[in-house]
Amino acid sequence: MTLPSPLDDASLPNSIPELEAQMALLEEERRACEATVRRLCETERPDEGICFAQEIHQARQRKLQLEVQRELRRVRINRLRLDANSMF
């Protein structure tokens, strides 16, 4: 499944199940980023010159991007539910 641009709200689907599926994928990838950061931090040995600052930074940035994308989908779901409730 291809995820739309995080800043392009119009490209988000209007289907709650599809949004929820995308959120699950994003959460899975976010957890993988967290595991990567944890693994890199545990294997760093600054006293031996083994540092992964750039890789850790990139993984943390990706994690934050995923959190924003997930939040956009959560907001879209809430808006769809609100719109559905206002019809009644």
TILUM-910822 format. One line per field, with one value per residue: residue in three letters; x, y, z of N, C-alpha, C in turn; residue number from 1. Coordinates in nm, 3 decimals, padded with zeros to 5 digits, always signed. Layout:
// TILUM-910822
r c(ALA | ...)
nu c(X | ...)
nv c(Y | ...)
nw c(Z | ...)
cau c(X | ...)
cav c(Y | ...)
caw c(Z | ...)
cu c(X | ...)
cv c(Y | ...)
cw c(Z | ...)
k c(NUM | ...)
//
This chain:
// TILUM-910822
r c(MET | THR | LEU | PRO | SER | PRO | LEU | ASP | ASP | ALA | SER | LEU | PRO | ASN | SER | ILE | PRO | GLU | LEU | GLU | ALA | GLN | MET | ALA | LEU | LEU | GLU | GLU | GLU | ARG | ARG | ALA | CYS | GLU | ALA | THR | VAL | ARG | ARG | LEU | CYS | GLU | THR | GLU | ARG | PRO | ASP | GLU | GLY | ILE | CYS | PHE | ALA | GLN | GLU | ILE | HIS | GLN | ALA | ARG | GLN | ARG | LYS | LEU | GLN | LEU | GLU | VAL | GLN | ARG | GLU | LEU | ARG | ARG | VAL | ARG | ILE | ASN | ARG | LEU | ARG | LEU | ASP | ALA | ASN | SER | MET | PHE)
nu c(+00.085 | +00.065 | +00.151 | +00.009 | +00.144 | +00.247 | +00.164 | -00.036 | -00.345 | -00.570 | -00.509 | -00.542 | -00.725 | -01.087 | -01.200 | -01.265 | -01.178 | -00.958 | -00.793 | -00.741 | -00.599 | -00.372 | -00.276 | -00.203 | +00.011 | +00.187 | +00.233 | +00.363 | +00.599 | +00.696 | +00.752 | +00.959 | +01.151 | +01.197 | +01.309 | +01.541 | +01.676 | +01.713 | +01.877 | +02.102 | +02.186 | +02.254 | +02.471 | +02.664 | +02.990 | +03.145 | +03.396 | +03.559 | +03.541 | +03.323 | +03.044 | +02.709 | +02.571 | +02.459 | +02.297 | +02.123 | +01.998 | +01.868 | +01.690 | +01.533 | +01.420 | +01.269 | +01.091 | +00.946 | +00.827 | +00.660 | +00.488 | +00.355 | +00.226 | +00.058 | -00.101 | -00.233 | -00.399 | -00.556 | -00.692 | -00.833 | -01.002 | -01.156 | -01.282 | -01.430 | -01.603 | -01.739 | -01.865 | -02.031 | -02.197 | -02.322 | -02.496 | -02.719)
nv c(-00.118 | +00.214 | +00.505 | +00.826 | +01.160 | +01.315 | +01.575 | +01.632 | +01.656 | +01.615 | +01.390 | +01.180 | +00.884 | +00.846 | +00.650 | +00.485 | +00.221 | +00.185 | +00.396 | +00.319 | +00.084 | +00.189 | +00.336 | +00.128 | +00.015 | +00.232 | +00.248 | +00.006 | +00.047 | +00.264 | +00.146 | -00.022 | +00.169 | +00.271 | +00.043 | +00.026 | +00.261 | +00.203 | -00.027 | +00.080 | +00.270 | +00.103 | -00.034 | +00.152 | +00.270 | +00.505 | +00.556 | +00.390 | +00.493 | +00.421 | +00.529 | +00.620 | +00.850 | +00.993 | +00.797 | +00.736 | +00.983 | +01.008 | +00.789 | +00.867 | +01.101 | +00.991 | +00.838 | +01.043 | +01.161 | +00.953 | +00.944 | +01.188 | +01.145 | +00.936 | +01.067 | +01.254 | +01.081 | +00.984 | +01.215 | +01.257 | +01.032 | +01.090 | +01.322 | +01.216 | +01.048 | +01.237 | +01.385 | +01.184 | +01.140 | +01.386 | +01.385 | +01.256)
nw c(+00.000 | -00.091 | +00.074 | +00.101 | +00.056 | +00.359 | +00.404 | +00.233 | +00.259 | +00.100 | -00.042 | +00.126 | +00.200 | +00.199 | +00.343 | +00.633 | +00.717 | +00.542 | +00.618 | +00.882 | +00.833 | +00.711 | +00.928 | +01.097 | +00.954 | +00.960 | +01.235 | +01.278 | +01.133 | +01.277 | +01.523 | +01.441 | +01.380 | +01.637 | +01.754 | +01.604 | +01.680 | +01.951 | +01.932 | +01.801 | +01.990 | +02.201 | +02.098 | +02.056 | +02.119 | +02.243 | +02.362 | +02.218 | +01.973 | +01.823 | +01.696 | +01.627 | +01.555 | +01.334 | +01.211 | +01.420 | +01.453 | +01.202 | +01.216 | +01.433 | +01.329 | +01.119 | +01.269 | +01.397 | +01.171 | +01.091 | +01.310 | +01.278 | +01.032 | +01.108 | +01.297 | +01.131 | +00.990 | +01.197 | +01.270 | +01.031 | +01.035 | +01.263 | +01.168 | +00.955 | +01.096 | +01.250 | +01.049 | +00.950 | +01.168 | +01.187 | +00.980 | +01.060)
cau c(+00.000 | +00.140 | +00.097 | +00.017 | +00.229 | +00.190 | +00.111 | -00.141 | -00.467 | -00.664 | -00.472 | -00.579 | -00.851 | -01.209 | -01.250 | -01.211 | -01.097 | -00.831 | -00.712 | -00.697 | -00.495 | -00.252 | -00.226 | -00.137 | +00.140 | +00.271 | +00.270 | +00.461 | +00.725 | +00.742 | +00.814 | +01.086 | +01.244 | +01.232 | +01.401 | +01.669 | +01.740 | +01.754 | +01.989 | +02.218 | +02.233 | +02.315 | +02.597 | +02.762 | +03.104 | +03.215 | +03.536 | +03.630 | +03.519 | +03.209 | +02.929 | +02.607 | +02.491 | +02.381 | +02.195 | +02.024 | +01.923 | +01.780 | +01.584 | +01.443 | +01.344 | +01.171 | +00.989 | +00.860 | +00.747 | +00.557 | +00.390 | +00.274 | +00.140 | -00.045 | -00.192 | -00.317 | -00.501 | -00.647 | -00.777 | -00.925 | -01.103 | -01.246 | -01.362 | -01.527 | -01.705 | -01.818 | -01.949 | -02.132 | -02.292 | -02.398 | -02.597 | -02.839)
cav c(+00.000 | +00.338 | +00.608 | +00.959 | +01.259 | +01.349 | +01.711 | +01.644 | +01.605 | +01.575 | +01.259 | +01.076 | +00.819 | +00.880 | +00.524 | +00.462 | +00.098 | +00.206 | +00.482 | +00.237 | -00.006 | +00.272 | +00.367 | +00.008 | +00.008 | +00.338 | +00.210 | -00.101 | +00.108 | +00.346 | +00.054 | -00.065 | +00.282 | +00.271 | -00.069 | +00.063 | +00.359 | +00.132 | -00.113 | +00.164 | +00.330 | -00.001 | -00.081 | +00.261 | +00.266 | +00.632 | +00.549 | +00.316 | +00.563 | +00.361 | +00.617 | +00.613 | +00.972 | +01.025 | +00.693 | +00.754 | +01.104 | +00.977 | +00.700 | +00.947 | +01.188 | +00.907 | +00.805 | +01.161 | +01.173 | +00.850 | +00.987 | +01.295 | +01.082 | +00.861 | +01.166 | +01.306 | +00.981 | +00.980 | +01.333 | +01.233 | +00.937 | +01.165 | +01.411 | +01.133 | +01.004 | +01.354 | +01.413 | +01.079 | +01.163 | +01.509 | +01.357 | +01.199)
caw c(+00.000 | -00.098 | +00.162 | +00.041 | +00.120 | +00.490 | +00.408 | +00.132 | +00.322 | -00.003 | -00.094 | +00.222 | +00.162 | +00.274 | +00.396 | +00.768 | +00.722 | +00.473 | +00.705 | +00.996 | +00.783 | +00.695 | +01.062 | +01.148 | +00.885 | +01.013 | +01.371 | +01.265 | +01.091 | +01.389 | +01.620 | +01.384 | +01.400 | +01.779 | +01.777 | +01.542 | +01.769 | +02.072 | +01.897 | +01.774 | +02.116 | +02.282 | +02.038 | +02.050 | +02.211 | +02.218 | +02.403 | +02.114 | +01.847 | +01.752 | +01.719 | +01.523 | +01.574 | +01.214 | +01.192 | +01.527 | +01.420 | +01.089 | +01.263 | +01.517 | +01.239 | +01.050 | +01.368 | +01.413 | +01.049 | +01.097 | +01.410 | +01.217 | +00.932 | +01.181 | +01.356 | +01.023 | +00.961 | +01.311 | +01.257 | +00.919 | +01.082 | +01.350 | +01.085 | +00.883 | +01.192 | +01.285 | +00.933 | +00.942 | +01.277 | +01.164 | +00.878 | +01.123)
cu c(+00.089 | +00.073 | +00.112 | +00.112 | +00.166 | +00.127 | -00.005 | -00.269 | -00.566 | -00.632 | -00.501 | -00.712 | -00.968 | -01.274 | -01.184 | -01.130 | -00.960 | -00.738 | -00.658 | -00.587 | -00.364 | -00.191 | -00.151 | +00.002 | +00.238 | +00.321 | +00.377 | +00.598 | +00.783 | +00.812 | +00.948 | +01.192 | +01.290 | +01.333 | +01.539 | +01.745 | +01.794 | +01.879 | +02.116 | +02.275 | +02.305 | +02.452 | +02.701 | +02.869 | +03.188 | +03.363 | +03.622 | +03.611 | +03.406 | +03.084 | +02.835 | +02.515 | +02.403 | +02.268 | +02.084 | +01.936 | +01.823 | +01.664 | +01.484 | +01.359 | +01.234 | +01.057 | +00.892 | +00.772 | +00.632 | +00.448 | +00.299 | +00.178 | +00.026 | -00.148 | -00.284 | -00.429 | -00.603 | -00.745 | -00.878 | -01.037 | -01.204 | -01.338 | -01.469 | -01.639 | -01.796 | -01.914 | -02.062 | -02.239 | -02.377 | -02.504 | -02.727 | -02.914)
cv c(+00.123 | +00.443 | +00.743 | +01.049 | +01.301 | +01.487 | +01.731 | +01.580 | +01.554 | +01.436 | +01.147 | +01.014 | +00.865 | +00.756 | +00.497 | +00.332 | +00.113 | +00.294 | +00.404 | +00.140 | +00.069 | +00.306 | +00.247 | -00.009 | +00.112 | +00.305 | +00.100 | -00.044 | +00.195 | +00.260 | +00.003 | +00.044 | +00.289 | +00.161 | -00.039 | +00.160 | +00.289 | +00.047 | -00.031 | +00.225 | +00.227 | -00.044 | +00.029 | +00.240 | +00.391 | +00.628 | +00.473 | +00.380 | +00.506 | +00.442 | +00.609 | +00.734 | +01.001 | +00.925 | +00.706 | +00.874 | +01.076 | +00.888 | +00.777 | +01.042 | +01.109 | +00.870 | +00.922 | +01.183 | +01.073 | +00.887 | +01.095 | +01.235 | +01.005 | +00.957 | +01.226 | +01.208 | +00.971 | +01.098 | +01.315 | +01.137 | +01.009 | +01.257 | +01.332 | +01.086 | +01.120 | +01.389 | +01.311 | +01.099 | +01.288 | +01.491 | +01.309 | +01.298)
cw c(+00.000 | -00.012 | +00.094 | +00.118 | +00.253 | +00.495 | +00.311 | +00.184 | +00.217 | -00.056 | +00.005 | +00.181 | +00.249 | +00.333 | +00.531 | +00.774 | +00.654 | +00.556 | +00.824 | +00.954 | +00.764 | +00.830 | +01.121 | +01.084 | +00.939 | +01.153 | +01.369 | +01.227 | +01.202 | +01.495 | +01.571 | +01.399 | +01.545 | +01.810 | +01.719 | +01.630 | +01.893 | +02.044 | +01.874 | +01.902 | +02.203 | +02.229 | +02.024 | +02.157 | +02.187 | +02.254 | +02.303 | +01.977 | +01.763 | +01.788 | +01.599 | +01.528 | +01.453 | +01.193 | +01.296 | +01.496 | +01.307 | +01.132 | +01.350 | +01.432 | +01.168 | +01.145 | +01.388 | +01.290 | +01.050 | +01.197 | +01.355 | +01.115 | +00.999 | +01.241 | +01.250 | +00.989 | +01.074 | +01.304 | +01.144 | +00.961 | +01.171 | +01.270 | +01.008 | +00.976 | +01.232 | +01.172 | +00.921 | +01.049 | +01.253 | +01.057 | +00.938 | +01.205)
k c(1 | 2 | 3 | 4 | 5 | 6 | 7 | 8 | 9 | 10 | 11 | 12 | 13 | 14 | 15 | 16 | 17 | 18 | 19 | 20 | 21 | 22 | 23 | 24 | 25 | 26 | 27 | 28 | 29 | 30 | 31 | 32 | 33 | 34 | 35 | 36 | 37 | 38 | 39 | 40 | 41 | 42 | 43 | 44 | 45 | 46 | 47 | 48 | 49 | 50 | 51 | 52 | 53 | 54 | 55 | 56 | 57 | 58 | 59 | 60 | 61 | 62 | 63 | 64 | 65 | 66 | 67 | 68 | 69 | 70 | 71 | 72 | 73 | 74 | 75 | 76 | 77 | 78 | 79 | 80 | 81 | 82 | 83 | 84 | 85 | 86 | 87 | 88)
//
